[in-house]
Amino acid sequence: FSDGERSNEVSIEFDGSKIVSERDLRIDTKNSDLNIEVLPQSAKDVRVDIKITLPERLNLSIETNEGAINLIGDFAEVTANSNTGTIYADVSLENLDYRFQWMAAKPRYMSDVDLEDVKEKAAGRYQIKGKLREVKKAGPVPFVDRDADKDDVRVEPAEAETEKPAGRVSLDFTTVRGIILLNVNPGEVPSNLQERPLTEAARSIIRSGDAILVNAIRRSSPKFFGEYAATLPPRNNMPTLSDAEKRNDPSGAGIRKVTVQVTDINNRAIPGLSKNDFSLTERGDQREIISVESASAPFNLVLLLDVSGSIEHYVDFIRKAARNFINTTSPEDRIAIIIFNDDVKPLSVLTKDRKTLSESLDTFDAGGGTAYYDSLAYALTETLRPLKGDRTAIVALSDGDDNRSFLPFSALIGAIQESGALIYPLYVPSGLIAASQSNDPAKAEDPMRSRFMALTSKAQEEGETLAKVSGGVYYPISRLSELQEAYDDIVLQLRTAYTITYRSDSSDVRQDMASPRLKVKVNRDTAFVKIGPIVEVRK
């Protein structure tokens, strides 16, 4: 709108893989209609991405074959047709009429709000049709976490607010085999869009109360989420916010210790540092460093093992690889083993008993899909969450590909950062394991099988992200001999931390947390410091 009247200006931006000529596009205006057609002529298989900015409250019709359709804004009516392209709408839900149709396939869709049930029509069509008039802002269902610590406080949503109806919006989407997304960003879509009963991993994540993770599962399987959430008892009282416990030092002086990890630009630990390499300040004031020692506190480790169908015939390899890692760690480290395929199964709780750990590896078989993202969230919320403030890490042995999780990858990031756990993804291509088991040279040289000798680009990117956001290291395995090298390096990374003892004049120390006023620097270029909990030694 401009000066109280609707602006009739339209802007069109083109982004093509090759130069777009006038022959590739046809733009016509007639009366109040604007018609844009993409007709690639100047080059074979040319791709043209078009971004069109329009006035509000228009009627719009779009048709594609394979291309995606993204609709963002305030429309009056939209008709969209696609063969296999995704149709994504981010619109007001306050006063919405919708009809979504699939002409030759079962529905694949995701919505930020509950929609009407799918109806099967004649000639193999499926339809979802309904109206939204008052929309409740979605959020996790409040519940009592039976396993939560007595003093643990989490903020959960109050009664959902009801929004007042606005201008009517009408969406009429038709696709042959595509995906329809209503107010769900394409980057938040999980690997599997089929609504199905919740797994144990999904139920555990819901009980954790993590708002982002819970909401992602609600979107993936609204029917089964609602049924399970209804069985969880509500809180008797709404939670309140309070300050973390403080340790007050009336004299303002004391001796304290803090554990830090020092890494380079590639997240690799920097060993061999001494007292002279560090400087420390509180509230901007320099503090005296009394000593710097290599930290030797034990770790709490989760060994996450992929036992899905891709390694079904190579279970012995997984068992051997897991035992080799266990034997590489310190005897004082506690280890839990969790396996996953379609769901998770804990083989062992955190323990130092190496015999128990080894024996647990003989109790599983392989097969099924790969719910990798769900298993990571399960390890964070179920196993490591009670240990927040301790030294924790997850070592994941997988090929990095997910096809069964309720969670999308993007939902994991916040939970990882909040947990403080280091993540070390060891990604082994399934074809690499197969080749190691074969004595047939002809099979080893099979060009078809060589396609599975490398990780997918998606797995590579996500492995790097997991390591980066957590402070761990990503290990793409290209030769099986690199596995033991990776184990040795992980143990080195875990052990390369430093305990700094310093003299403090500050009375602000938060229980099991790093003070926001504490800064530690290392006199090395491109060195990064991660500060752990502060412990008061004496006043």
C-alpha positions as CSV (number, residue, x, y, z in Angstrom):
1,F,0.0,0.0,0.0
2,S,1.1,3.5,-0.7
3,D,-0.5,6.8,0.5
4,G,-3.5,4.8,1.6
5,E,-4.1,3.2,-1.8
6,R,-3.0,-0.2,-3.1
7,S,0.3,-0.1,-5.0
8,N,0.0,-1.7,-8.5
9,E,3.8,-2.0,-8.8
10,V,5.1,-5.5,-9.7
11,S,8.8,-6.5,-9.6
12,I,10.2,-9.6,-11.3
13,E,13.7,-11.0,-10.5
14,F,15.3,-13.8,-12.5
15,D,18.0,-16.2,-11.4
16,G,18.9,-18.6,-14.2
17,S,21.6,-21.3,-14.4
18,K,22.3,-19.8,-17.9
19,I,21.7,-16.4,-19.4
20,V,18.0,-15.7,-19.8
21,S,17.0,-14.2,-23.1
22,E,13.7,-12.7,-24.3
23,R,12.9,-16.0,-26.0
24,D,12.8,-17.8,-22.6
25,L,10.0,-15.7,-21.2
26,R,6.7,-14.3,-22.3
27,I,5.1,-11.5,-20.2
28,D,1.7,-10.2,-21.2
29,T,-0.6,-7.7,-19.5
30,K,-4.3,-7.5,-20.4
31,N,-6.8,-5.4,-18.5
32,S,-5.9,-6.2,-14.8
33,D,-4.3,-9.6,-15.6
34,L,-0.5,-10.3,-15.6
35,N,0.6,-13.5,-17.4
36,I,4.2,-14.8,-17.1
37,E,5.2,-17.9,-19.0
38,V,8.6,-19.6,-18.9
39,L,9.4,-21.1,-22.3
40,P,13.1,-22.2,-22.4
41,Q,14.3,-21.8,-26.0
42,S,17.8,-20.4,-25.8
43,A,19.4,-23.4,-24.2
44,K,18.5,-27.0,-23.5
45,D,17.4,-27.9,-20.0
46,V,17.7,-24.3,-18.9
47,R,16.4,-23.6,-15.4
48,V,14.9,-20.2,-14.6
49,D,14.0,-19.2,-11.0
50,I,11.6,-16.4,-10.8
51,K,10.8,-14.2,-7.8
52,I,7.7,-12.0,-8.2
53,T,6.8,-9.3,-5.7
54,L,3.1,-8.4,-6.0
55,P,0.6,-6.1,-4.2
56,E,-1.4,-7.6,-1.3
57,R,-4.8,-9.3,-1.5
58,L,-4.5,-10.4,-5.2
59,N,-6.0,-13.4,-6.9
60,L,-3.1,-15.6,-8.2
61,S,-2.9,-18.7,-10.5
62,I,0.4,-20.6,-10.8
63,E,1.3,-23.7,-12.8
64,T,4.6,-25.7,-12.9
65,N,5.7,-29.1,-14.0
66,E,8.7,-30.0,-11.8
67,G,9.5,-26.6,-10.3
68,A,8.6,-25.7,-6.7
69,I,6.0,-23.0,-5.9
70,N,6.7,-20.8,-2.9
71,L,3.9,-18.4,-1.8
72,I,4.6,-16.0,1.0
73,G,2.4,-13.1,2.0
74,D,-1.2,-11.8,2.1
75,F,-3.2,-13.2,-0.8
76,A,-7.0,-13.2,-1.4
77,E,-7.1,-16.4,-3.6
78,V,-4.4,-18.7,-4.9
79,T,-4.8,-21.6,-7.3
80,A,-1.6,-23.6,-7.7
81,N,-1.0,-26.7,-9.9
82,S,2.1,-28.8,-10.2
83,N,3.1,-32.2,-11.4
84,T,5.8,-33.2,-9.0
85,G,7.0,-29.8,-7.6
86,T,6.6,-28.9,-4.0
87,I,3.9,-26.3,-3.2
88,Y,4.8,-24.2,-0.1
89,A,2.5,-21.5,1.4
90,D,3.3,-19.2,4.3
91,V,0.0,-17.3,4.7
92,S,-2.3,-16.0,7.4
93,L,-4.3,-18.9,9.0
94,E,-6.9,-16.7,10.7
95,N,-9.6,-16.9,8.1
96,L,-8.6,-19.6,5.6
97,D,-10.4,-21.8,3.2
98,Y,-8.3,-24.6,1.7
99,R,-8.5,-27.5,-0.7
100,F,-5.4,-29.7,-1.4
101,Q,-5.6,-32.4,-4.0
102,W,-3.3,-35.3,-5.1
103,M,-4.3,-36.7,-8.5
104,A,-2.1,-39.9,-8.7
105,A,-0.5,-40.5,-5.3
106,K,-1.2,-40.7,-1.6
107,P,-1.0,-37.4,0.1
108,R,2.4,-36.1,1.2
109,Y,2.0,-32.9,3.2
110,M,2.8,-31.1,6.4
111,S,0.9,-28.3,8.2
112,D,1.6,-26.0,11.2
113,V,-2.0,-26.5,12.2
114,D,-4.4,-29.5,12.3
115,L,-6.3,-30.0,9.0
116,E,-9.3,-32.0,8.1
117,D,-8.9,-35.7,7.5
118,V,-7.8,-37.0,4.1
119,K,-10.7,-38.1,1.9
120,E,-10.2,-40.6,-0.9
121,K,-12.1,-39.6,-4.1
122,A,-12.9,-41.3,-7.4
123,A,-10.1,-42.2,-9.9
124,G,-7.5,-42.5,-7.2
125,R,-7.6,-38.9,-6.1
126,Y,-7.1,-37.7,-2.5
127,Q,-8.3,-34.5,-1.0
128,I,-8.1,-32.4,2.1
129,K,-10.7,-29.7,2.3
130,G,-11.7,-27.4,5.2
131,K,-11.9,-24.0,6.8
132,L,-10.0,-22.3,9.6
133,R,-11.7,-19.5,11.4
134,E,-10.1,-19.2,14.8
135,V,-6.5,-20.4,15.1
136,K,-4.9,-21.4,18.3
137,K,-1.2,-20.8,18.3
138,A,0.3,-24.2,18.4
139,G,2.7,-25.3,21.2
140,P,3.8,-28.3,23.2
141,V,1.3,-29.8,25.6
142,P,2.2,-29.1,29.2
143,F,3.0,-32.2,31.2
144,V,4.8,-33.5,34.3
145,D,8.3,-34.8,33.6
146,R,8.5,-37.7,36.0
147,D,12.3,-38.0,35.6
148,A,13.1,-34.3,36.1
149,D,15.2,-33.1,39.0
150,K,13.2,-31.6,41.8
151,D,14.6,-28.1,41.3
152,D,14.6,-28.3,37.5
153,V,12.4,-25.5,36.0
154,R,11.3,-25.3,32.4
155,V,9.1,-22.7,30.9
156,E,6.1,-24.2,29.1
157,P,3.4,-22.4,27.2
158,A,0.3,-21.0,28.9
159,E,-3.2,-21.5,27.5
160,A,-3.0,-20.9,23.8
161,E,-4.2,-17.5,22.6
162,T,-7.0,-17.3,20.1
163,E,-6.6,-14.9,17.2
164,K,-9.4,-12.8,15.6
165,P,-10.4,-13.6,12.1
166,A,-8.8,-11.4,9.4
167,G,-9.4,-11.1,5.6
168,R,-10.4,-14.4,4.0
169,V,-7.7,-16.4,2.2
170,S,-8.5,-19.2,-0.2
171,L,-5.9,-21.8,-1.2
172,D,-6.7,-24.3,-4.0
173,F,-3.6,-26.6,-4.6
174,T,-3.5,-29.5,-7.0
175,T,-0.5,-31.8,-7.5
176,V,0.0,-35.1,-9.2
177,R,2.7,-36.5,-6.9
178,G,4.2,-33.5,-5.2
179,I,4.4,-32.3,-1.6
180,I,2.2,-29.6,0.0
181,L,3.5,-27.5,2.9
182,L,1.3,-25.1,4.9
183,N,3.3,-22.7,7.0
184,V,6.1,-25.2,7.4
185,N,9.4,-24.1,6.0
186,P,10.9,-26.7,3.5
187,G,14.1,-26.8,5.6
188,E,12.0,-28.1,8.6
189,V,10.5,-31.1,6.8
190,P,11.7,-34.5,8.1
191,S,13.0,-37.4,6.0
192,N,9.7,-39.2,6.1
193,L,6.3,-37.5,5.6
194,Q,4.1,-40.5,6.2
195,E,2.1,-40.1,9.4
196,R,2.8,-43.1,11.6
197,P,2.6,-44.2,15.2
198,L,5.2,-42.7,17.5
199,T,8.4,-44.6,18.3
200,E,9.9,-44.8,21.7
201,A,12.4,-42.2,20.7
202,A,9.6,-39.8,19.7
203,R,7.7,-40.4,22.9
204,S,10.8,-39.8,25.0
205,I,11.5,-36.5,23.2
206,I,8.0,-35.4,23.8
207,R,8.4,-36.1,27.5
208,S,11.6,-34.0,27.6
209,G,9.6,-30.8,27.1
210,D,12.0,-29.3,24.6
211,A,9.7,-26.9,22.8
212,I,11.4,-27.0,19.3
213,L,11.8,-30.8,19.3
214,V,8.2,-31.4,20.6
215,N,6.7,-29.0,18.0
216,A,8.6,-30.7,15.2
217,I,7.2,-34.1,16.2
218,R,3.7,-32.6,16.5
219,R,3.9,-31.4,12.9
220,S,5.2,-34.8,11.6
221,S,2.5,-36.9,13.2
222,P,-0.3,-34.7,14.6
223,K,-2.9,-37.5,15.1
224,F,-0.5,-39.8,17.1
225,F,1.1,-36.8,18.9
226,G,-2.3,-35.6,20.1
227,E,-3.2,-39.1,21.3
228,Y,0.0,-39.5,23.3
229,A,0.1,-36.0,24.7
230,A,-3.4,-36.5,26.1
231,T,-2.1,-39.4,28.2
232,L,0.5,-37.1,29.9
233,P,-0.6,-35.4,33.1
234,P,-0.7,-31.6,33.1
235,R,1.3,-29.5,35.6
236,N,-0.6,-28.5,38.8
237,N,1.1,-25.1,38.8
238,M,2.5,-23.0,36.0
239,P,6.3,-22.8,36.2
240,T,8.0,-19.5,37.0
241,L,11.3,-18.0,36.1
242,S,13.9,-17.6,38.9
243,D,17.6,-16.7,39.1
244,A,20.1,-19.6,39.1
245,E,21.6,-20.3,42.5
246,K,24.5,-18.1,43.3
247,R,27.5,-18.7,45.5
248,N,28.1,-15.4,47.3
249,D,31.5,-14.4,48.5
250,P,31.0,-11.6,51.0
251,S,34.7,-10.7,51.0
252,G,34.6,-10.5,47.2
253,A,37.8,-12.6,46.9
254,G,38.4,-16.3,46.4
255,I,40.3,-19.1,44.6
256,R,38.4,-20.6,41.7
257,K,38.8,-23.2,39.0
258,V,37.4,-23.3,35.5
259,T,37.8,-25.9,32.8
260,V,38.3,-24.7,29.2
261,Q,38.8,-26.4,25.9
262,V,41.1,-24.7,23.3
263,T,40.6,-25.5,19.7
264,D,41.9,-24.3,16.3
265,I,39.9,-23.1,13.4
266,N,39.1,-26.7,12.5
267,N,37.7,-27.5,16.0
268,R,40.8,-29.6,16.8
269,A,42.2,-29.4,20.3
270,I,45.4,-27.5,20.8
271,P,47.7,-29.5,23.2
272,G,50.8,-28.5,25.2
273,L,49.6,-25.1,26.5
274,S,51.0,-23.6,29.7
275,K,50.2,-20.9,32.2
276,N,52.0,-18.3,30.1
277,D,49.7,-19.0,27.2
278,F,46.6,-17.8,29.0
279,S,45.1,-14.6,30.2
280,L,41.9,-14.2,32.2
281,T,39.6,-11.3,33.0
282,E,36.4,-10.8,35.1
283,R,34.3,-7.7,34.3
284,G,37.2,-6.5,32.1
285,D,39.7,-6.6,35.0
286,Q,42.8,-8.8,34.7
287,R,42.9,-11.7,37.2
288,E,45.9,-13.6,38.5
289,I,46.3,-17.1,37.1
290,I,47.7,-19.4,39.8
291,S,48.1,-22.5,37.7
292,V,47.1,-24.3,34.5
293,E,46.9,-28.1,34.3
294,S,45.7,-30.5,31.7
295,A,42.2,-31.7,32.7
296,S,41.8,-35.4,33.4
297,A,38.2,-35.6,34.6
298,P,36.4,-38.6,33.1
299,F,33.9,-38.1,30.3
300,N,30.3,-39.4,30.0
301,L,30.2,-40.8,26.4
302,V,27.2,-42.1,24.4
303,L,28.2,-44.5,21.6
304,L,25.5,-44.2,19.0
305,L,25.4,-47.1,16.5
306,D,23.6,-47.3,13.2
307,V,22.2,-50.8,12.8
308,S,19.7,-50.1,10.0
309,G,19.2,-52.1,6.8
310,S,22.3,-50.6,5.1
311,I,24.6,-52.6,7.4
312,E,22.2,-55.6,7.9
313,H,24.8,-58.1,6.6
314,Y,27.8,-56.5,8.4
315,V,26.7,-56.7,12.1
316,D,30.1,-58.2,13.1
317,F,31.9,-55.2,11.7
318,I,29.8,-52.8,13.8
319,R,30.4,-55.0,16.9
320,K,34.1,-55.0,16.3
321,A,34.3,-51.3,15.6
322,A,32.3,-50.5,18.8
323,R,34.6,-52.7,20.9
324,N,37.7,-51.1,19.5
325,F,36.4,-47.7,20.5
326,I,35.5,-48.8,24.0
327,N,39.0,-50.2,24.4
328,T,40.5,-46.9,23.3
329,T,38.8,-44.8,26.0
330,S,40.0,-44.3,29.5
331,P,38.9,-46.9,32.1
332,E,37.4,-44.0,34.1
333,D,35.1,-42.8,31.3
334,R,31.5,-43.9,31.6
335,I,29.9,-45.1,28.3
336,A,26.4,-45.8,27.3
337,I,25.6,-47.7,24.1
338,I,22.4,-46.8,22.0
339,I,21.6,-48.5,18.7
340,F,19.1,-47.2,16.2
341,N,17.2,-48.2,13.1
342,D,13.5,-47.3,12.8
343,D,13.7,-46.6,16.6
344,V,16.2,-46.5,19.3
345,K,17.2,-49.2,21.7
346,P,19.6,-48.6,24.7
347,L,22.0,-51.5,25.1
348,S,23.7,-50.2,28.2
349,V,23.3,-47.3,30.6
350,L,26.3,-45.1,31.5
351,T,28.9,-47.5,33.1
352,K,32.6,-48.1,33.5
353,D,32.1,-51.8,33.3
354,R,33.8,-52.8,30.0
355,K,32.7,-56.4,30.3
356,T,29.0,-55.3,30.5
357,L,29.5,-53.0,27.5
358,S,31.2,-55.7,25.4
359,E,28.5,-58.3,26.2
360,S,25.7,-55.9,25.4
361,L,27.0,-55.7,21.8
362,D,26.1,-59.3,21.3
363,T,22.4,-58.7,21.9
364,F,21.2,-57.0,18.7
365,D,20.4,-57.6,15.1
366,A,20.3,-55.2,12.2
367,G,17.7,-54.1,9.7
368,G,15.0,-51.5,9.0
369,G,15.1,-47.8,8.3
370,T,17.4,-45.1,9.7
371,A,16.0,-42.6,12.3
372,Y,19.4,-41.0,12.9
373,Y,18.1,-37.5,13.9
374,D,15.6,-38.9,16.4
375,S,18.4,-41.0,17.9
376,L,20.6,-38.0,18.4
377,A,17.8,-36.1,20.1
378,Y,17.0,-39.1,22.3
379,A,20.7,-39.4,23.4
380,L,20.7,-35.6,24.3
381,T,17.4,-35.5,26.1
382,E,17.2,-39.0,27.7
383,T,20.8,-39.9,28.5
384,L,22.8,-36.7,28.8
385,R,20.3,-34.1,29.9
386,P,20.5,-35.1,33.6
387,L,24.3,-34.6,33.4
388,K,24.2,-31.0,32.2
389,G,27.4,-29.3,33.5
390,D,29.4,-32.5,33.4
391,R,31.7,-33.4,30.5
392,T,29.6,-35.2,27.9
393,A,30.0,-36.3,24.3
394,I,28.3,-38.4,21.6
395,V,30.2,-40.6,19.2
396,A,28.0,-41.5,16.2
397,L,29.0,-44.4,13.9
398,S,26.7,-44.2,10.8
399,D,26.6,-43.4,7.1
400,G,24.9,-40.1,8.0
401,D,21.8,-40.6,6.0
402,D,18.3,-40.5,7.6
403,N,15.0,-41.8,6.2
404,R,12.8,-42.5,9.2
405,S,13.0,-39.7,11.7
406,F,10.1,-37.6,12.9
407,L,12.5,-34.7,13.4
408,P,14.2,-32.6,10.7
409,F,17.9,-32.0,11.0
410,S,17.4,-28.3,11.7
411,A,15.4,-29.0,14.9
412,L,18.5,-30.6,16.5
413,I,20.7,-27.5,16.5
414,G,19.3,-25.7,19.5
415,A,19.1,-28.9,21.6
416,I,22.8,-29.6,20.8
417,Q,24.0,-26.2,21.8
418,E,21.9,-26.1,25.0
419,S,23.2,-29.5,26.1
420,G,26.9,-28.6,25.9
421,A,27.7,-32.1,24.6
422,L,30.5,-32.6,22.1
423,I,29.5,-34.5,19.0
424,Y,31.9,-36.6,17.0
425,P,30.3,-38.0,13.8
426,L,32.2,-40.9,12.3
427,Y,30.5,-41.4,8.9
428,V,31.3,-44.7,7.1
429,P,29.8,-45.3,3.6
430,S,27.9,-48.6,3.6
431,G,29.6,-49.7,0.4
432,L,33.0,-49.3,2.1
433,I,32.0,-51.9,4.8
434,A,30.7,-54.2,2.1
435,A,34.0,-54.0,0.1
436,S,36.0,-54.8,3.2
437,Q,34.0,-58.1,3.6
438,S,34.4,-59.2,0.0
439,N,37.3,-61.2,-1.4
440,D,36.0,-61.0,-5.0
441,P,38.0,-58.5,-7.0
442,A,35.4,-58.3,-9.6
443,K,32.8,-57.1,-7.1
444,A,35.2,-54.6,-5.6
445,E,35.6,-53.1,-9.1
446,D,31.8,-53.1,-9.9
447,P,31.1,-49.5,-11.0
448,M,27.5,-49.7,-9.7
449,R,28.7,-50.6,-6.2
450,S,31.2,-47.8,-6.3
451,R,28.3,-45.4,-6.1
452,F,27.9,-46.5,-2.4
453,M,31.6,-46.1,-1.6
454,A,31.2,-42.4,-0.8
455,L,29.1,-40.4,1.6
456,T,26.2,-38.3,0.2
457,S,26.8,-34.6,0.0
458,K,23.9,-34.1,2.4
459,A,25.5,-36.4,5.0
460,Q,28.8,-34.6,4.6
461,E,27.3,-31.2,5.1
462,E,25.3,-32.3,8.2
463,G,28.2,-34.1,9.7
464,E,30.3,-30.9,9.5
465,T,27.5,-28.9,11.0
466,L,27.0,-31.3,14.0
467,A,30.7,-31.0,14.8
468,K,30.8,-27.3,14.3
469,V,27.8,-26.3,16.5
470,S,28.9,-28.7,19.3
471,G,32.6,-28.2,19.4
472,G,33.4,-31.7,18.2
473,V,35.2,-33.0,15.1
474,Y,33.7,-34.6,12.0
475,Y,35.4,-37.7,10.6
476,P,34.5,-38.8,7.1
477,I,35.9,-42.3,6.8
478,S,37.3,-43.2,3.3
479,R,39.4,-46.2,4.4
480,L,38.5,-48.5,7.2
481,S,42.0,-48.2,8.6
482,E,41.0,-44.6,9.4
483,L,38.5,-45.7,12.0
484,Q,41.1,-46.5,14.7
485,E,42.9,-43.3,13.8
486,A,39.7,-41.5,14.4
487,Y,39.2,-43.3,17.8
488,D,42.6,-42.3,18.9
489,D,42.0,-38.7,17.8
490,I,38.7,-38.5,19.6
491,V,40.3,-39.6,22.9
492,L,43.0,-37.0,22.4
493,Q,40.4,-34.3,21.8
494,L,38.5,-35.3,24.9
495,R,41.6,-35.3,27.0
496,T,43.0,-32.0,25.7
497,A,41.3,-29.6,28.1
498,Y,42.8,-27.3,30.7
499,T,41.9,-26.5,34.3
500,I,42.8,-23.0,35.2
501,T,43.1,-22.0,38.9
502,Y,42.8,-18.2,39.4
503,R,42.3,-15.6,42.0
504,S,38.9,-13.9,41.8
505,D,37.5,-10.7,43.2
506,S,34.0,-11.3,41.9
507,S,31.1,-12.5,44.1
508,D,29.0,-13.5,41.1
509,V,29.4,-17.2,40.4
510,R,26.4,-19.2,39.1
511,Q,26.0,-22.8,40.1
512,D,27.4,-25.1,37.4
513,M,27.6,-22.3,34.8
514,A,30.3,-20.2,33.2
515,S,30.0,-16.6,34.4
516,P,29.2,-14.2,31.5
517,R,31.7,-11.8,32.9
518,L,34.6,-14.3,32.7
519,K,36.8,-14.2,29.6
520,V,39.7,-16.5,28.8
521,K,42.1,-15.8,26.0
522,V,45.0,-17.7,24.5
523,N,48.0,-16.1,22.9
524,R,47.7,-18.2,19.7
525,D,46.4,-17.0,16.4
526,T,43.0,-18.6,15.4
527,A,42.6,-20.2,18.8
528,F,39.1,-20.5,20.3
529,V,38.2,-21.1,23.9
530,K,35.1,-22.9,25.2
531,I,34.5,-22.1,28.9
532,G,33.0,-24.8,31.2
533,P,31.6,-24.6,34.7
534,I,33.3,-22.5,37.4
535,V,34.1,-24.2,40.8
536,E,35.0,-22.2,43.9
537,V,37.9,-23.7,45.7
538,R,38.0,-21.5,48.8
539,K,37.3,-17.9,49.9
